[in-house]
Amino acid sequence: MKIQDRVLQASDDTDFITLRTICPIVEDNEMDLLPAIKDDMLKILESSNARGLAAPQVGLLKRILILKTNMMQNILFMANPNIVKSSSMCLYYKEGCLSLPDIRVTTNRSRQVTVEYFDENGTVQVKRLGGIDAVCVQHEIDHLNGILMTARGR
């Protein structure tokens, strides 16, 4: 599994097709590749000064994402993330996206979510996220499902 060294753009026809693709899960026999993928995605995330990045945004059609949480102090790497619980309380937030650089969209997302995922070591983790971190993980999981933020907001 190899990622591109750039973020795909929704304005490019070929990139758009990739961005709208539903990603398959990371299989058990692929888990040993996760540390290298994390390193590569982290480099792109840090160079872009963004909060999150999903694998399809760098051309890898797998259910993988990386987030900066807690005021951008901590890094969360998630393979096969699944929201197992979400609050009924919602948060309106004006989102941006590396793949849609000139667009901001106001979305209405759950204020708090609990996510089950595999970390870069292939270990199952469960994490509860709130506020902007919850919005961000929902945004990145949307990417894994081929959904762009423009479909969620106004």
C-alpha positions as CSV (number, residue, x, y, z in Angstrom):
1,M,0.0,0.0,0.0
2,K,1.5,3.3,-1.1
3,I,0.2,6.8,-0.7
4,Q,0.7,9.8,-3.0
5,D,2.9,12.7,-1.8
6,R,0.0,15.1,-2.4
7,V,-3.5,15.6,-1.4
8,L,-6.1,14.8,-4.1
9,Q,-8.3,17.6,-5.2
10,A,-12.1,17.3,-5.8
11,S,-11.7,19.7,-8.7
12,D,-9.7,17.2,-10.7
13,D,-11.9,14.6,-12.5
14,T,-9.6,11.6,-11.7
15,D,-9.0,12.7,-8.1
16,F,-12.8,13.2,-7.7
17,I,-13.5,9.6,-8.7
18,T,-11.0,8.4,-6.0
19,L,-12.5,10.7,-3.4
20,R,-16.0,9.4,-4.0
21,T,-15.0,5.8,-3.7
22,I,-16.1,3.7,-0.6
23,C,-12.9,2.4,0.9
24,P,-12.5,-1.3,1.8
25,I,-11.3,-2.3,5.2
26,V,-7.7,-2.9,6.2
27,E,-7.3,-6.7,6.2
28,D,-5.5,-8.7,8.9
29,N,-2.6,-9.5,6.6
30,E,-2.1,-5.7,5.9
31,M,-1.9,-4.6,9.6
32,D,1.9,-4.8,9.5
33,L,2.0,-2.0,7.0
34,L,0.2,0.5,9.3
35,P,3.3,2.0,11.0
36,A,4.8,3.1,7.7
37,I,1.4,4.4,6.4
38,K,1.0,6.4,9.7
39,D,4.5,7.9,9.2
40,D,3.7,8.9,5.6
41,M,0.3,10.3,6.4
42,L,1.6,12.2,9.4
43,K,4.2,14.0,7.2
44,I,1.5,15.2,4.8
45,L,-0.8,16.1,7.7
46,E,1.9,18.2,9.4
47,S,3.0,19.9,6.2
48,S,-0.6,20.9,5.4
49,N,-1.3,22.3,8.9
50,A,-4.7,20.5,9.0
51,R,-6.5,18.6,11.7
52,G,-7.2,15.4,9.8
53,L,-6.4,13.4,6.7
54,A,-8.1,10.3,5.3
55,A,-6.3,7.7,3.2
56,P,-8.3,8.3,0.1
57,Q,-7.2,11.9,0.1
58,V,-3.7,10.6,-0.6
59,G,-4.8,8.0,-3.1
60,L,-4.9,5.0,-0.7
61,L,-8.3,3.3,-0.9
62,K,-8.3,1.8,2.6
63,R,-10.3,2.7,5.8
64,I,-7.5,4.7,7.4
65,L,-7.4,8.2,8.9
66,I,-5.1,10.3,11.0
67,L,-6.2,13.2,13.4
68,K,-4.7,15.9,15.5
69,T,-6.8,16.0,18.6
70,N,-6.8,17.9,21.9
71,M,-6.1,21.3,20.5
72,M,-3.8,19.7,17.9
73,Q,-1.5,18.3,20.5
74,N,-2.1,14.5,20.1
75,I,-2.1,12.3,17.1
76,L,-4.7,9.6,16.6
77,F,-4.2,7.0,13.8
78,M,-7.2,4.9,13.0
79,A,-7.6,1.8,10.8
80,N,-11.1,0.5,10.2
81,P,-12.7,3.2,12.4
82,N,-16.3,2.6,13.3
83,I,-18.5,5.0,15.3
84,V,-20.2,2.8,17.9
85,K,-22.0,5.6,19.8
86,S,-23.0,9.2,19.0
87,S,-24.7,11.8,21.0
88,S,-28.1,13.2,19.9
89,M,-26.8,16.7,20.7
90,C,-25.3,18.3,17.6
91,L,-22.7,20.9,16.9
92,Y,-22.8,23.3,14.0
93,Y,-19.3,23.9,12.7
94,K,-17.8,25.6,9.6
95,E,-15.6,22.9,8.1
96,G,-12.8,23.1,5.7
97,C,-11.2,20.3,3.7
98,L,-7.7,19.8,2.1
99,S,-9.4,18.3,-1.0
100,L,-11.8,21.3,-1.3
101,P,-9.3,24.1,-0.4
102,D,-11.5,27.1,-1.3
103,I,-14.7,25.9,0.3
104,R,-16.0,26.2,3.8
105,V,-19.3,24.4,4.7
106,T,-21.4,24.6,7.9
107,T,-22.3,21.1,9.0
108,N,-24.4,19.7,11.8
109,R,-22.7,16.7,13.4
110,S,-22.9,14.8,16.7
111,R,-21.2,16.7,19.5
112,Q,-19.7,13.5,20.9
113,V,-18.8,10.1,19.4
114,T,-17.2,6.9,20.5
115,V,-15.0,5.3,17.9
116,E,-13.7,1.7,17.8
117,Y,-10.6,1.2,15.6
118,F,-7.2,-0.4,15.2
119,D,-4.2,1.6,16.0
120,E,-0.9,1.5,14.1
121,N,0.1,-1.6,16.0
122,G,-3.1,-3.5,15.1
123,T,-4.5,-3.2,18.6
124,V,-8.2,-2.5,19.1
125,Q,-8.9,0.8,20.7
126,V,-12.0,2.7,21.8
127,K,-11.9,6.4,22.1
128,R,-14.6,9.0,23.0
129,L,-14.2,12.3,21.2
130,G,-16.1,15.5,21.8
131,G,-16.4,19.0,20.2
132,I,-14.1,19.8,17.3
133,D,-12.4,16.4,17.6
134,A,-15.8,14.6,17.2
135,V,-16.6,16.8,14.1
136,C,-13.2,16.0,12.6
137,V,-13.4,12.3,13.0
138,Q,-16.9,12.3,11.5
139,H,-15.6,14.3,8.6
140,E,-12.7,11.9,8.0
141,I,-14.9,8.8,8.3
142,D,-17.1,10.4,5.6
143,H,-14.1,10.5,3.3
144,L,-13.7,6.7,3.9
145,N,-17.3,6.3,2.8
146,G,-16.8,8.4,-0.4
147,I,-18.7,11.4,1.1
148,L,-17.4,15.0,0.8
149,M,-18.4,17.7,3.3
150,T,-20.4,19.5,0.6
151,A,-23.0,16.7,0.8
152,R,-23.4,17.3,4.6
153,G,-23.7,21.0,4.9
154,R,-24.7,24.3,3.5
